[in-house]
């Protein structure tokens, strides 16, 4: 490698459907263009369940199911098969679940994809963007820095057959250099210039995420709270286009 991360030409924007009820989420979906990617997280999935995912898939939307699976290998493998059967394109699980769990999920999704012709890919959660060095050290002990933890967990995920990771923009370039340009990096914490960080500590603009090599940008409030969500989405796409 030449020491520089290879940036994708146009990162895909994923709209975070962080809503307390399904109907509010679908009101937004109806205002955005076809072919848009959507993140379904824990709150919406807990309230609406698999019907929310199936409706999105049936309408031709691309679904990023962000459940952050973390359990014994057999349980995570079963959940992975279930997600693939729903037509989910991206699914998250915690890298800290360990090699056996990651490999079980990787084997399960490979089998599910071969059987159904699906294209589900796994993403390992490294360090949540709500954590910084100080808060991570309070959990893991002194000297547990975010960058080192992300690098270690990303390497474990790659070796275990996982397709990519979720990490902040700040660690994106290092992940690409360590794991290769084809290893997916999905970056949450995307904010337009002038917006606050809210409950996340490691945030960046779309342009910075693109230059770091991110493959997908997860955007929530900048779109969902905009007066014109479609215009906000196009503004972000233009910034990285």
C-alpha positions, -999 to +999 in steps of 0.1 A: +000+000+000+011+036-005+002+049+029-030+065+018-065+051+024-084+047-008-116+068-007-147+056-025-159+080-051-194+083-038-203+069-003-238+058+001-260+077+025-281+057+050-310+075+067-314+066+103-351+058+111-347+067+148-384+070+155-405+058+184-432+043+161-433+028+127-459+051+111-437+082+119-408+064+102-428+055+071-441+091+068-404+101+063-397+072+040-426+084+017-409+118+014-376+104+002-365+090-032-367+054-041-335+034-037-326+052-004-309+032+023-325+031+058-312+021+092-336+003+115-322+004+150-332-011+183-360+013+192-379+010+160-373-027+157-385-033+193-417-014+186-424-026+151-406-058+148-399-078+115-430-062+098-411-029+096-382-045+079-403-066+055-424-035+045-392-016+036-378-045+017-411-051-001-411-015-012-377-018-027-357+000+001-323-011+013-322-020+050-294-017+074-306-036+105-286-022+134-293-046+162-257-049+175-261-087+182-240-099+211-247-134+225-235-170+224-224-181+189-254-203+182-279-177+191-262-150+170-260-174+141-297-180+143-305-143+144-282-138+114-301-163+094-334-147+103-322-113+093-309-126+059-343-143+053-360-109+057-338-094+029-316-072+052-286-059+033-264-049+063-265-064+098-245-054+129-230-075+157-205-066+184-169-075+176-163-078+213-184-110+212-152-128+202-139-149+173-163-179+178-194-156+177-181-137+147-173-169+128-206-184+136-224-154+122-201-153+091-208-189+084-245-184+089-248-155+065-227-172+039-250-202+040-281-180+040-269-160+010-260-191-010-294-207-003-316-177-010-295-156-033-296-128-008-268-102-003-266-098+034-233-084+048-221-083+083-207-053+101-189-055+134-194-028+160-160-016+172-163+013+197-196+032+199-194+068+188-209+079+222-175+068+238-142+087+238-109+077+254-119+087+289-152+069+288-137+038+273-110+037+299-137+039+326-151+006+312-120-012+301-093+002+324-066+028+320-047+029+287-077+016+267-077+041+239-104+043+212-080+041+182-062+010+195-095-007+204-110+000+170-079-013+152-078-045+173-115-053+169-115-045+132-087-069+126-105-096+146-136-090+125-118-093+092-100-125+102-134-140+113-150-134+079-170-103+087-175-079+057-167-046+075-171-025+106-190+004+121-166+031+133-163+068+135-147+088+108-117+094+130-107+057+128-119+051+092-086+057+075-067+035+099-092+007+094-089+009+056-051+008+058-051-022+082-079-042+066-078-032+029-099-010+007-126-037+002-133-040+039-165-019+044-165+010+068-199+025+079-196+058+097-223+071+121-220+105+137-224+124+105-234+161+109-236+189+085-214+219+092-227+240+121-247+212+137-239+200+173-227+166+183-257+159+205-252+125+222-222+114+201-186+124+209-169+115+176-186+132+147-177+146+113-191+162+082-200+142+051-170+156+031-146+146+058-161+111+060-157+107+022-120+118+023-113+093+050-126+065+028-160+057+043-183+035+022-216+044+040-226+075+060-253+071+086-272+103+089-301+109+113-311+143+126-297+163+097-323+146+075-351+135+098-355+169+116-351+190+084-380+210+071-374+194+037-359+159+043-355+152+006-336+185+001-314+177+031-306+142+017-297+157-017-275+183+000-255+156+017-253+135-015-240+166-034-214+172-007-199+137-013-207+134-050 
